[in-house]
Amino acid sequence: MKTFYITTTIPYVNADPHIGFALEIVQADIIARYKKLAGFDVFFNTGTDEHGVKVYRKALERGVSPQVYTDEYAEKFKKILAPLGISENVNFIRTTDPHHVHAAQEFWKRCANAGDIYKKNYKIKYCVGCELEKTEQEIENGHCPVHPNLKLEVLEEENYFFRLSKYTERLLKLFDSGTFVLPDFRLNEIRSLIKEKGLEDFSASRLKEKMPWGVAVPGDEKHVMYVWFDAFVNYISAIGWPDDMKKFEKWWPVVQFAGKDQVRQQAVMWQAMLMSARLPPSKQIVIHGFITSGGEKMSKSLGNVIDPLFLAREYGTDALRFYLARHVHPFEDSDFTMDKLKEAYNANLANGLGNFVARVMKLSEQYINDVQPHIAFFDFQELRREVSSEKLTRYFRALDSFHINSAIEIIWEEISFGDELMQKEKMYERLKKEGDASSEFAKNFLQRLWRIAVMLEPFMPDTSDSIKRTIKINKKPESLFLRK
């Protein structure tokens, strides 16, 4: 059986889960479900990043230990998985797990043995929000453009550094594959940045006396690992590295989902670290945009942060998944408001899919006594083998290239076509005239509805199951989606 490993980034536990994290994990879950339905053995990874100065300071503010603080927030991130409809067998890794700590220290040793870890004194401008040092070229109006409300801090101390500059040519060669980073314009951005400005070595540790919350640097009790260095290793510690190499070799390399603010970290820093440790690079990095609200970046200070748990309770898990899949672009920034969600819900789910299911099942109830002999109950893999349909070809091609919105759009093309066909055929007039002869007409629509249900499986699994059940018992549902 073919294997497929997919992971999200692992969010910091310095704040509650937000809609941006919901977008990333739902996107990844759709692809994970798709691959599993297509016959792959799938490993799906997410989790929490629990070290670093942001977490340490938050714990101090709360008056609790960093471990107590991270335990509490890790549970919050675990609890959001079910309301978002995330696959039950998803792996949840924490960077405070003993195995991960062991893996991070072994990874450090391998980079040190490669001659890529060294000490030096330095002075930098540092963004606590990004947990990254900022060069002058990255600073806008004295601030980090990603976190303009945070003041840049000046750090001056002796730290260990990772020799990133050593891997410039190897990274550019990796990027020449053309599809390593998606979409193409993100790949072109990072390639141009490297060629124009070069790569600078980055700080890989912090003094323990100033920031004690981190993985200890092997052989130096005065330092802890820089949070990014430690966190990257989760992608391989999650699949057994370095102790279970059989498991690691089964799953690696990985497809990584990440936001547009992490291109440099995921595509440059992490890949160079893998090269240093003599491990193969990631398979692919898929970069999504931000969700804005009313045209503005979401932030607590603006009061426009949206709680995905509230959305799931208010509209339902599958309705939220539908909106994130169809109405949020997989690669560009997208605007989100409650009004837009409500409009899409009523138009596309209550009046669209819900109404179509009700009309087809009313027709079936009236004109088909027993659906079992008349309907082909094919599964997803059988659907994938059907090569004669132009729409299905586009549907699978879109999923294979991570164009999630294009794939789900094709399902709604099918729904619209079905609605139009009912209108064109003057369904109710025809039924009155032809009576039982219209059973063939009903069977055709029932088969079309089954196909829609199968196509919905990666996106809206509960809705897909509901439609399949209602077809099998041949009964019109009371309501699939209630108007809001």
SEDO-55441 format. One record per residue: residue in one letter; x, z, y of N, C-alpha, C, O in turn. Coordinates in steps of 0.001 Angstrom, whole numbers, plus 500000, padded with zeros to 6 digits. Each point is the difference from the previous one (the first is absolute). Layout:
BEGIN
aXZYXZYXZYXZY
...
***
This chain:
BEGIN
m500835500000498800499165500000501200500870500000501251500999500717500057
k498634498486500947500730499980501256499775501307500754498932500608499923
t502111499810500813499900501241500773499986499696501491500510498972500446
f498900501939500310499915499848501452500066501381500629499196500875499682
y501774499317501220500180501272500685499720499788501483500599499132500636
i498495501660499904499643499915501416500001501392500602499614500965499340
t500824499146501925500036501297500658499613499871501464500232498970500632
t499174502095499895499851500136501444501254500684500521500824500471499216
t499326499587502099500946500959500547499407501385499754498816500126499687
i501997500899500452499458501349499836499955500657501379501042500177500631
p497776500181499839499859500498501374500553501411500173500032500797499063
y500403499487502172500395501357500349498795500936499932498860499587500214
v501413501665499488498922500984499923499942500849501273499768501208499948
n500449498130501200499945500727501273498635499854500678499789500537501087
a499284498736498276498659499808500561499050499603498882500430499617498912
d498270500477501365498997499623499008500038498502499718500439499227500852
p499107500349497965499941498564499690499143499256501026498942500488500397
h501513498336500030499273499234501016499629498626499449500335499663498864
i498980499561501944499472498719499558501119499003499664499810499121499159
g501356501008501494501130499117499686500487500196498578500297499029499303
f499788502228500258500389500266498617498924499510499047500305499458498938
a498419500734501444498904499512499166500092498496499811499782499499498897
l500540499771502176500152498548499903501071499635498982499772499164499126
e501390501458500987501123499637499127499707500306498538500291499184499125
i499139501977500606499797500357498598498832499231499397500015499716498802
v498968499936501996498903499173499481500504498588499723499656499418498971
q501159500018501931500581498682499750500793500000498701499841499109499166
a501016501897500668500827500079498791499136500192498762500287499435498945
d498653501363501181499113500241498861499280498716499588499814499754498808
i499784499433502153499344498725499685500931499121499175499577499396499014
i501686500530501387500964499181499250500294500625498637500128499286499005
a499980502039500946500243500674498713498846499742499036500223499705498825
r498544500406501669498837499739499152499961498537499559499692499697498847
y500619499413502071500014498570499674500983499708498878499663499304499043
k501543501222501069501013499747498975499580500596498649500209499385498954
k499206501797501078499554500615498749498880499188499363499994499785498788
l499061499765502028498909499170499498500511498687499444499416499443499070
a501687500056501502500589498737499548500853500164498746500541499021499487
g499583502215500014500695500218498733501370500617500109500706500096498996
f499700500332502200501316500622500177499937501488499676498963500643500159
d502157499886499388500202501436499904500492500438501380501056499552500446
v498189501322500238500241500283501413500440501439500210499433500927499422
f501596499250501421500393501321500483499782499997501504500592499196500720
f498550501711499753499621500064501408500459501347500548499629501048499472
n501173498924501579500626501212500519499615500250501460499956499079500816
t499770502179499488499870500470501378500471501447500012500537500476499000
g499278500225502098500445501392500029500223500491501410499417499473500948
t501431501543499196500236500602501305501489500221500240500752500368499098
d499648499393502152501365500187500479500042501360500689499353500185501030
e501398500774498418499802501390500386501190500681500666499951501200500271
h501118498050499996501147500606500679500089499479501439499181499186500426
g501820501293500311500234499480501341499574500951501107499299500986499772
v501152498681501448499817500896501142498535500119500408499571501077500414
k499644497840499481498583500094500383499265501019499144499231500816500510
v501007499131498199499335500934499080500495501421500238499211500945500006
y502085499202500187500599501316500222499406500659501248499652501181499981
r500237498050501096499463500553501248498517500336499877499546501007500544
k499699498162498748498586500288499800499805501297499225499106500789500306
a501732499423498693499907501239499218500312501213500883499332501031499914
l501696498830500939500338501098500910498845500292500948499689501163500262
e499670497785500257498853500177500898498879500778499316499321500816500623
r500499498915498073498931500647499246500398501406499535499149500780499573
g502132499535500509500465501304499566500039500159498491499846501106499481
v500364497772499807500093500041498540501295499314499571500647499319500796
s499720500869497946501192499338499492499742498505499855498854499598499800
p502182499567500294499801498558499814499367499657498652499216499055499911
q501117501707499030499426499702498691498502500283499964499230499215499447
v500356501905501142498564500310500069499277498918500799498928499538499611
y501666500070501499499399498973500854499857498674499256498943499370500041
t502128500209499276499950498709499299499069500037498792499369498994499675
d500539502152499660499051500126498887498570499765500488499213499319499342
e500464501250501811498655499861500556499703498540500350498925499490499688
y502027499845500959499743498637500449500071498987498862499302498986500028
a501523501277498985500020499108498840498632499969499332499549498949499544
e499787502214500397498660500056499417499004499186500823499098499374499443
k501063500634501883499104499204500856500128498516499686499005499276499958
f502230500277499822500205498589499692499511499662498591499516498895499758
k500609502048499321499459499768498657498475499890500033499411499173499304
k499963501670501511498537500052500035499374498766500633498815499737499795
i501960499504500969499440498803500627499924498825499030499298499025500267
l501414501054498618500086498865499081498639499632499406499624498827500005
a499640502152499489498705499706499379498991499430500992499340499012499677
p500509501567501522499057499414500965500362498579500430499137499266500483
l502114500339499349500406498629500320499912499082498788500309498812500096
g499275501728498775499832499181498799501314499591499362500080498959499349
i500952501854500834501321499654499467500029500211498487499410500950499486
s501273498165499818500071500032498540500353501396499500500883500661500546
e498426499774498421500186501362499487501401500240499450500489501130500022
n500159497819499487501325500190499391501134499801500990501140499793499584
v498580500264501725501059499859500995500995501155499859499603501144499776
n501673498556500355501037501025499969500150500591501395500069499263500984
f499980502064499106500149500675501291501298500790499987500122501008499305
i500853498516501481501309500649500023500158500829501270499516499619501066
r501157501507498811500350500830501153501519500094500073500669500167498980
t499872499724502234501468500021500112500572501408499855501217500181500048
t497920500815499776500488501343499652499999500231498493500427501059499538
d499092497951499679500053500122498539501456500145499538500866499277500494
p499424501632498579501382500189499531500640498714499493501175499751500269
h498069499424498999500595498759499497500406499079501148501053499364499949
h498110500566501085500353499143501127501246500527500707500883499221500358
v499196502069499842501179500589500646501259499659499200501020499616500573
h498903500525498116501119499646499114500365498521500157501180499656500077
a497811499471499971500247498565500124500653499671501339500916499180500061
a498610501463501021500570499754501325501471500403500051500818499312500610
q499512501804498748501399500445499991500880499076499162501144499736500369
e498334499773498512500755499049499186500188498689500749501062499383499909
f497935500190500818500104498769500781501080500151501062500802499089500207
w499223502049500463501034500285501016501391499882499389500897499392500584
k499271501193498238501313499978499347500438498564499720501175499667500152
r497879499481499437500363498615499686500397499233501254500924499188499966
c498385501066501136500371499353501261501352500520500486500804499244500545
a499438502048499255501297500574500387501112499413499144501071499683500516
n498695500166498194501007499420499107500293498543500348501086499494499714
a497945499834500904500199498610500423500750499920501328500273498907500496
g500059502244500077500719500024501271499098499797501206500472499628501074
d498213500619498753499060499690501074499469501223500737499114499870500844
i501411501315498852499630501219500705501257500572500655501008500236499333
y498919499981501975501156500559500701499520500884501149498842499919500409
k502054500929500114499661500926501067500527499505501348501072499400500080
k498155500862500973500508499736501347499177500782501019498860500386499739
n501748499840501435499279500594501110499247498896500732500485498874500104
y498345501450500396499227498964500686499029500633500974499704501193499932
k499807497979500976498983500393500961498954498897500043500324498842500262
i498431501512499483498947498975499955498747500477500722499819501187500268
k499324497844500035498633500297500439499114499863498776500071499019499260
y499089501994500547499284500137498735498508500163500257499591500802500839
c499586498421498424498542500129500083499519500855498840500134499611498840
v499308501546501469499501500887498953498815499356499285499816500191498798
g499376499041501951498849499347499388500385499056498891499380500002498936
c501655499174501301500481499051498992500978500641499031500253499466498920
e500304501696501471501123500597499274501138498985499911500628499846498953
l499626499464502163501049498975500040500748500058501314499429500317501043
e501877499369498892500769499814501223499605498674500630499641499054499300
k500428500880502028499595498806500726501166499445500813500638500723500766
t499629497991499058501016499335500813499399499672501362498782500051500177
e502072499612500782499512499664501335499052498804499957499055499924500785
q501201499139498293499145498811499896498590500355499500499046499260500239
e500837501874499071498710500400499429499191500904500937498856500335499695
i501722500056501431499344500929500913499324499227501128500601499109500600
e498140501239499683499251499373501081499573501057501011499292500948499662
n501147498877501584499664500940501080500356501439499635499281500944500327
g501859499191498980500489501325499662499337500645498801500262501164499695
h498867498082499612499266500563498868500053499073498795500280498807500123
c499448501764498717499806499193498798498674499266500141498989500634500300
p500979498047499495498744499252500169498922500383498983498812499819500264
v501592500706498583499018500400498985499373501345500345498828500235499704
h501955500655500925499506501332500374500294500250501488500832500845500332
p498486498420500563500311500091501433499697501356500621500492500307501086
n498700500510498235499653501314500559501009501093499636499907501125500490
l501047498540498656501014500977499597501290499781500787500418498864500223
k500190502210500183501278499918500702501110499793498991500056500680498975
l500836498371501320501155499787499129500933501197500083500269500512501086
e500217499928497774500940501121499962501421499475499866500229498954499391
v500704501762501169501413499630499899500651500897498953500007501223500134
l500534498160498831500702500742498951501486499741500110500436498861500169
e500331502198499733501461499867500042500581500987498999499973501210500223
e500557498265498665500550500848498958500780499149499004500026498773500099
e500602501887498952500699499294498929499047499851498817499462500985499496
n500337497780500073499112499712498866500676499044499037501014499376500312
y498392500530498507500380498925499078499264498722500413498863500049500469
f501793498828499353499419498700500316500000499107498768500852500118499119
f498160498980500845499964498973498959500523498695500593499632499627501114
r501233499675498134500691498810500490499092498760499888500230499115499176
l498744500851501671499042498896499979500644498671500391499661498956499443
s501258501082501506500619498763500509500699499212498895500143498782500104
k500287501896498856500698499355498882499120498980499286500505499078499359
y498169501090500754499080499199499183499294498889500790499001499449499537
t501508500231501630499360498984500843499812498679499268498883499488499925
e502177499963499543499933498676499372499157500023498734499259499054499734
r500842502001499491499204500076498776498509500104500303499174499451499271
l500484501254501806498600500107500386499462498650500473498889499608499642
l501901499685501163499563498683500474499806499040498832499075499187500009
k501779500902499001499853499162498809498713500353499254499299499114499510
l500393502182500404498762500441499367498793499435500737499033499569499372
f501021500433501963498878499521500800499824498483499893498918499482500273
d502125499818499336499921498542499884499068499549498877499673498817499899
s499896502129499252499049499636498940498684499514500588499250499282499339
g500466501107501902498833499477500706498729500797499847499146499959500886
t500694500768498021498770500756499784500273501488499771499106500738499585
f502117499702500682500320501400499745499165500923500883499530501044499547
v500289498570501708499140500744500909498825499106500377500185498847500389
l498604501694499491498793499284500413499309500789501104499969501229499939
p499475498099501070499946498555500195501328499430500497500926500747500314
d499157497929499752501239499327500375500531500435501350501210500141500171
f497902500074500793500497500321501344500681501359500049500871500218500841
r498752500695498279500717501286499939501404499794499429500964500611500463
l499140498527498532501312499682499438500876499347501057501176500342500127
n498272498736500620500769499315501044500442500962501089501101499871500536
e498036501108499801500351501002501013501229500794499584500932500170500785
i499067500318497974501114500847499566501262499184499788501101500486500259
r498756498283499275501166499133499844500636499711501358501222500054500136
s497965499643500861500507499710501340500658501224500617501031499891500663
l498366501283499116500560501240500533501395500255499450500904500386500742
i499272499397497960501309500220499382501027499015500555501120500388500334
k498497498339499764500941498980500462500385500187501461501143499742500377
e497910500706500450500258500126501434500726501299500353500907500003500832
k498691501098498534500507501307500417500853500698498943500639501015500278
g499365498428498501500790500624498940499360501276499497498942500409500478
l501707500215498554499506501244499409500989501125500273501209499827499845
e498274501310500557500826501175500230499783500999498877498890500134499485
d502167500564500139499891501060498996499024501067500509499912500241501204
f499363500392497880499017500997500450500327501380499442500606500145498938
s498969500858501819500208501390499617499217500310498740498819499671499892
a501854500970499147499372500273498706499843501487499713499575500378498908
s500764500475502066499856501440499767499695500711501307500085499415501080
r499559501857498803499792500885501147500656501337499691500080500408498841
l500389500273502202500589501316499795498923500985499557498952500117500634
k501314500573498296499007500915499419499670501141500949498869500486500000
e502089499954500807499740501123500910498984499628501082499319500865500550
k500590497831499746499034499540500997498678499566499366498934500194500585
m501138499228498240498803499474499334500131500241498496500464499119499276
p499136502057500245500253500376498606499066499378498972500248500116498800
w498672499220501645498985499533499059500324498579499539499594499021500626
g501145500886498264500374498705499464500737500160498677500281501114499560
v500026497759499819500741500010498733501470500259500286500591499341500856
a500002501606498443501394500362500238500930498828499687499836499318498988
v501129500458501884501014498983499744500934500497498895500535501103500107
p499670498117498845500877500443498911501410500308500504500631499173500659
g499847502019499023501369500363500343500204500472501420501140500253500390
d497806499878500409500156500460501384498777500820500392498966499448500376
e501158501856499533498860500885500242499587500057501470498951500555500326
k501867498872500564499674500038501430499046498881500420499502499999501126
h500242499045497970499184498844500367498824499809499041500081500302498809
v498830499190501754498878499515499192499842498511500274500439499503501037
m498931499785498027499839498557500164499022499681501126498988500677500182
y501336498300500550499087499415500970498729499578499259500068499448498902
v498783500815501703498736499863499295499770498598499429499458499870498903
w500946499078501820499788498650499481500823499753498731499521499383499049
f501711501104500949500872499797498835499358500607498756499965499384498935
d499538501818501224499343500702498890498707499297499589499760499786498812
a499405499856502168498658499483499699500036498655499296499199499762499096
f501714499346501298500085498695499352500103500111498486499449499178499269
v501252501832500275500295500125498572498740500227499178500032499853498778
n498848500506501871498761500230499253499574498761499218499372500110498947
y500976498698501575499564498775499329500630499849498616499438499338499128
i501721501271500675500635499931498680499870501310499224499930499979498771
s500036501159501926499811501267499274498611500039499366499811500645498968
a499211498669501639498640499967499457499936499341498631499093500277499216
i501873498848500494499997499300498700501179500435499129500528499228499199
g499870502052500986500930500605499054501461499987500345500778500706499359
w499642498509501646501431499935500324500492501364500470499269500670500729
p501922499780498898501009499317499177499977500414498528500816499511499218
d498274501375500387500045500575498656499337499125498942500482499917498870
d498413499429501492499265499183499037500170498528500370499128499399500629
m502013500029498967500307498626500392499106498988499289499784498899500507
k499699501463498330499084499096499304498730499812500828499505498883500152
k499980502213500376498815499931500853500319499257501291499216499163500447
f501927501138500149500397499329501236500088498491499803499466499234500802
e501199500345498148500195498565499748498695499301499648499865498795500216
k499162501958499238498699499411499714499295499592501288499371498943500054
w500729501889500987499184499787501191500722499336501169499393499229500743
w501871501057499425500708499481501178500242498501499870500305499553498895
p499578499630502175499866500363501413498547500168500432499073499753499228
v500750500671502012498709500415500517499526499080501121500803499415500728
v497863500469499396499382499418501192499617501161500912499234500880499607
q501300499117501603499771501103500934499045499578501116500170498940500602
f498835501889499667499152499822501180500487500942501087500318501157499724
a499744498353501514500488500820501109499449499468501311499582498845500087
g500420502018500946499541499604501320501078499271500776501174500039499630
k498426499289501458500927499163500757501081500809500709501002499432500435
d498815501894499693501029500841500601501082500393499004500915500747500347
q498994498756498404500977500390498986500771498821499421500598500126498931
v499399498744501743500706498836499472501491500292499855500585499736498949
r500029500803502093501446500278499945500319501017498911500967499841499256
q498217501198500657500282501043499012499897499464498571500896500213499183
q498003499091500525499742499575498626500811498766499599500511499930498883
a499606499100502025500641498732499651501501500006500214500714499199499396
v499779501694501454501433500015500301500664501257499448500849499911499113
m498776501248501399500677501236499614499879500266498494500999500263499331
w497782499669500146499782500311498586500655498976499089500567500363498970
q499363498375501392500610498968499147501512500137499969500619499798498956
a499985500545502183501449500225500026500375501211499155501025499991499318
m498160501036500726500260501183499178499936499654498513500822500480499219
l498218498697500386499917499570498607501245499211499595500538500184498908
m499904498943501980501220499236499721501187500934499809500816499802499099
s499278501213501749501098500961499904499976500737498666501049500243499404
a497753500114500125499859500725498728500023499063498800499817500433498863
r500409498280501394500069498971498952498691499888499218499987499922498772
l498924500073501980498673499815499426499388498733500581500310499642501136
p498825499665498115499376498781500518499115500301501205499486501112500118
p500328497925500773499137500218501163498538500072499601499639499708498860
s499525500684502089498554499942499791499594498551499730500731499068500334
k498103500757499062499511498651499715499455499324501249500277498828500254
q498945501919500522499357499435501184499519501133500889499636501073499518
i500365498676501788499509500984500960498900499340500813500225498993500670
v498582501587499263498820499438500660499677500874501208499719501190499861
i500325498204501329499873500748501247498628499771500633499601498862500243
h499687502224500017498701499898500681500132500435501453500970500655500382
g498037498970500423499990500380501402499386501375500211499741500739499050
f500033499586502222499367501270500355498496499815500162499524498895500257
i499739502194499590498594500025500388499920500615501390500438501130500215
t499005498125500719499785500511501352498528500376500148499174499680499145
s500515501000501946498613500396500254499658499653501442500549500576500939
g498527498466499222499651499551501341501182499396500720500098500071501225
g500817499321497994501162499343500594501177500911500254501036499541500482
e498837501752499206501087500951500238500531500550498689499256500152499030
k502048500149500948500601500627498827499368501373499785499779500748500952
m499935499571497798499393501291499709501006501128500202501152499902499577
s498404501159501069500854501171500186499129501220500273498889499876500514
k501617501291499141499255501232500227499772500236501488498941500485500396
s502056499171500437499892500247501430498868499189500628499363500449500953
l500386498341498502498906499169500515498660500371499379498949499574500480
g501090501217498458498770500432499356499268498909499248498785500078499818
n501949498892499739499337498886499300500429499869498544499820498946499390
v500747502123500052500393499997498594498743500056499130499097500795500261
i500847498376498722498817499912499137500292500605498633501002499671499365
d498129501202500197500143500689498723499384499150498888498786499794499997
p502010499710499065499447499162498929499038500758499091499104499391499415
l501061501926500453499076500781499176498601499999500607499005499924499280
f500923500161502035498700499934500678499340498643499759498800499927499734
l501986499001500360499461498656499790499477499837498570498944499408499778
a501809501124499261499588499889498596498713500777499746499136499553499245
r500740501617501392498765500797499833498818499313500678498891499996499466
e501345499429501700498921499426500795499504498676499431498796499741499990
y502122499419499536499628498657499567500176499766498500499449499044499454
g501309501814499885500269499815498581501379499405499766500525499258500829
t500045501083498029501359499558499670500138498483500011500909499462500633
d498202499855498677500143498547499890499750499294501318500579498941500245
a498581501611500604499769499397501316501263500083500846500339499049500705
l500357502080499228501258500130500735501048499060499435500722499352500758
r499372500563497917500952499076499379499687498556500404500906499215500279
f497800500446499749499593498660500413500493499697501412500573498939500249
y499203501995500673500388499747501387501515499839500129500473499097500689
l500277501766498656501457499925500085500531498719499361501025499469500427
a498286500041498564500444498778499320499621498742500767500809499080500117
r497972500871500405499523498752500601500201499932501511500270498925500535
h499604502192500152499983499978501462501281500532500630500110500043501225
v500849500357497968501324500371500496500991498990499450500100499823498786
h500634499514502100500940498964499561501120500632499177500494501069500358
p499915498290498547501033500616499156501380500070500646500840500783499558
f499417498411501486501343499956500584500041500263501510501025500441500520
e497885499296500179499957500147501455499313501313500387499360500645499169
d500781499743502110499248501136500513498513499650500014499628498846500214
s499536502151499558498553499797500013499338501156500731500440501146499912
d498486498530500818499295501030500759498862500576499168499306499276499285
f500516502022500821498968500702499228499204500895500936500572500776500766
t498116499113499170499118500940500685498841500319499064499738499263499049
m499574501833501224498851500357499178498902498944500120499303499709499028
d500549499724502156498982498955500187500305498776499142499092499404499420
k502191500220500498500375498847499175499748500271498525499550499120499267
l500741502101500302499752500361498601498499499955499704499589499456498975
k499606501102501901498555500015499795499437498584499963499162499676499158
e501305499486501761499526498616500049500345499250498718499161499294499442
a502079500862500095500435499324498781499238500528498787499619499232499116
y500161502069500848499272500610498885498585499425499890499580499565498928
n499703500439502174498612499524499971499911498503499714499162499562499212
a501704499659501429499927498545499858500474499532498627499362499148499381
n501752501403500141500638499472498791499626500730498724500012499409498920
l499652501882501195499691500782498798498498500237499846499411499601498995
a499970501041501985498565500264499876499192498702499983499194499774499097
n501028499377501908499236498749500081500611498875499167499288499095499566
g502010500954500209500684498930499286499994500200498493499113499502499307
l501863501216500191500124500214498558498781500732499435499443499589498982
g500146501498501680498882500787499496498721499195499896499277500096499008
n500445499117502007498782499187500005500069498902498936498998499692499354
f502192499718500467500149498948498998499783500556498596499319499379499184
v501251501778500534499804500623498683498518500280499762499481499734498916
a499837500805502101498577500333499851499169498749499717499112500028499149
r501166498887501550499214498777499819500232499383498617499058499556499343
v502215500424500221500298499431498683499371500834498900499433499454499053
m500662501872501064499474500856498942498473500012499975499400500164498937
k499971499665502217498540499866500021499585498735499244499038500000499232
l501701498943501004499762498727499310500204500150498491499198499519499199
s501897501160500432500319500166498585498983500870499288499566499689498891
e500056501414501763499003500908499413498706499265499666499376500242498967
q500243498864501925498715499329499851500028498871498979498992499736499345
y502160499586500510500005498773499200500918500028498787500019499039499231
i500747502040500572500856500090498811499668501291499262500166501088500550
n499376498801498235499639501190499215501232500745499507500048501230500040
d500952498020499493501210500606499431501204499183500465500145498831499641
v500722501802501168501130499247500562501119499777498986500798499076500158
q499271501758498803501149499973499096500290498615499402501163499595500001
p497850499659499490500326498706499386500342498905501006500508498944499622
h499216501303501656500071498920500980501193500087500966500349499012500646
i500270502165499450501065500193500977501339500171499305500116500750499031
a500899498548501470501365500172499477500644501181500724500331499912501182
f499840501182498100500561501211500609501539499950499941500635500807499321
f499938498240501397501457499830499971500677501106500811499403500598500896
d501876499657498758500753501014500735500956499330500983499998498779500156
f500806502028500494500873499494501058501031499017499469500275498986500643
q500299501297498196501013499100499453499398498652499624500640498961500163
e498126501058499332499328498734499697499706499225501289500101498773500033
l499540501945501010499780499361501293501282499352500496499975498900500551
r501152501787499251501292499484500463500396498724499256500719499158500538
r498814500709498241500348498801499222499138498794500364500260498885499547
e498719501343501269499126498887500401500685499219501133500059500476501133
v500441498371498570500813499243500961499225498881500694500547499303500854
s498188500526498783499240498871500549499400500291501367499593499077500705
s500347502208499681499362500376501255501002500028501144501009500702499934
e498711498538501110500875499978501178500004501357500696501044500442500480
k497794500229499582499921501310500646500801501050499242500688500824500603
l499218499141498062500776500958499213501495499767500147500777500953500052
t499628497789500014501415499686500213500487500619501305501083500584500052
r498116499286501000500372500584501293499987501523499939500845500660500603
y498200499886498672499867501456499868501253500605499354500567500961500520
f499858498477498350501168500544499305501298499708500759500924500814499995
r499138498048500640501189499680500790500143500986501164501108500425500326
a497781499929500288500046500958501112500463501373499532500817500632500669
l498677499839498194500428501299499486501467499984499597500717500973500233
d499733497940499169501401499904499586500951500036501189501152500410499859
s498375499161501319500848499971501194499671501129500974500455499994501144
f498740500989498389499646501208500766499124499711501215499919500824500910
h499428498020499118499035499702501060498639500577499581499081499275499617
i500831502032500471498848500726499480498715499584500699498966499827499354
n501096500011501961498782499636500734499498498610499622498793499765499963
s502126499316499755499592498650499598499308500020498643499042499260499776
a501445501589499318499404500078498663498583500547500057499096499446499374
i500700501633501368498650500582500049499059499104500806498793499996499760
e501749499253501185499179499058500763499361498964499080498866499578500229
i501852500017498741499484499010499048498788500555499249499078499253499672
i500921502055500055498834500616499357498784499871500902498901499696499536
w501303500537501754498863499886500924499590498542500216498854499729500358
e502054499346499432499608498587499976499020499756498851499024499267500153
e501245501349498703499118499860498844498622500589500278498979499421499630
i501003501736501026498723500642500338499208499126500975498798499796499831
s501893499691501191499336499141500987499475498729499360498909499528500323
f501892499917498753499566498782499319498741500269499172499076499188499973
g500904501962499354498829500369499210498762500155500869498920499534499636
d501235501126501521498882500152500931499485498641500475498795499752500045
e502151499379500307499618498673500489499298499187498912499066499250500280
l501391500907498481499383499275498890498567500454499779499117499188499724
m500662502116500399498634500511499870499090499401501076498853499633499741
q501697500280501470499223499414501098499740498516499744498876499520500151
k502177499761499461499903498554499790499009499672498892499210499063500119
e500836501712498810499128499736498856498576500518500219499125499822499152
k500659500827502010498684500572500291499520500822498800498972499721499383
m501815501285500328499878500753498758498573500488499718499464499765498917
y499930500909502052498709500622499710498888498969499828499091500199499194
e500976498695501559499022498927499801500166499395498614499019499695499322
r502221500137500269500290499416498685499494500902498878499471499515499000
l500686501763501162499564500936498959498488499944499803499505500028498873
k499774499892502239498544499943499901499534498750499258499033500042499240
k501660498852500986499611498735499387500425499918498539499226499564499148
e502012500857500562500577499753498677499840501152499030500091499801498789
g499669501411501719499801501138499105501197500240499092501134500084500471
d498614500027498221501056500329499046501105498949499946501115500296499569
a498587498493500859501040498964499993501138500357500936501092499441499895
s498662501483501015501044500403500950500984500994499401500915500448500691
s498917499905498035500949500941499393501423499463500022500953500766500147
e499196497909499707501342499411500066500597500187501387501189500279500153
f497971499564500836500413500229501380500493501444500158501038500244500616
a498218500695498830500370501415500071501299500276499260500841500766500470
k499319498603498364501226500214499212501240499533500762501044500652499967
n498827498226500711501134499484500769500417500971501097501192500212500225
f497840500373500452500319500958501053500560501294499424500883500620500592
l498599499786498247500498501215499364501457499821499583500805500921500144
q499536497902499344501387499728499618500909499987501234501134500476499956
r498348498973501137500761499993501252500251501432500484501087500322500481
l497902500523499384500149501396500420501014500732499129500771500817500502
w499235498900498202501006500625499124501414499620500443500901500838500019
r499277497893500334501320499552500455500410500752501270501151500419500124
i497940499751500794500297500750501221500406501432499664500937500537500590
a498359500079498464500328501377499594501413500086499440500729500943500308
v499664498088498875501351500000499425501042499797501099501042500656499992
m498690498457500938500943499746501097500148501220500907501039500176500636
l497934500661499426500042501202500849500834501128499397500345500947500707
e499987498973498004500626501127499303501228500576500704500074501221500142
p500896497976500310501161500619500641499672500672501329500663500961500391
f498318498540500304499697500450501353499014501159500029500238501013500658
m498667498832498634498901500967500031499596500318498564498957499541499534
p501857501240499763499775500208498557498666500661499664499367499628499012
d500193501342501788498727500668499701498823499038500210499056499980499210
t501013499231501857498944499022500259499961498952498906498924499593499562
s502240499970499997500083499038498907499321500548498750499220499300499354
d501076501947500309499388500628498820498486500117500157499260499779499041
s500274500565502156498565500145500244499272498676499801498933499956499388
i501650498967501131499374498685499856499958499592498530498994499470499528
k502083500774499761500036499648498573498945500776499213499330499442499131
r500527501839501176499006500808499296498586499494500277499173499897499094
t500569499792502167498642499547500333499681498656499360498842499732499678
i502155499425500133499790498728499301499698500253498521499084499401499437
k501681501474499950499833500239498564498656500631499658499423499703498954
i500078501163501917498691500597499731498877499166500619498817500291499818
n501580498662500919499044499058500597498960500717500861498792499849499821
k501730500936501119499093500755500874500525499977501434501169500296500247
k497968499356500679500352499983501420500359501415500446499228500929499766
p501935499253500874500382501350500454499144500444501166499511499178500775
e500310502132499344499232500534501124500645499608501320499341499504500913
s501956500729499164500765499592501202501480500079499675500482501001499469
l500222497947500851501444499993499780500719500577501227500914500816499872
f498657498746501315500539500507501260498836500206500978499284499053500326
l500535502170500132498943500293500966500484499654501396501161500237500333
r497967499211500478500357499676501384500337501267500765499432501066499762
k501514498788501168500412501107500842499433499842501402500240500845500863
***
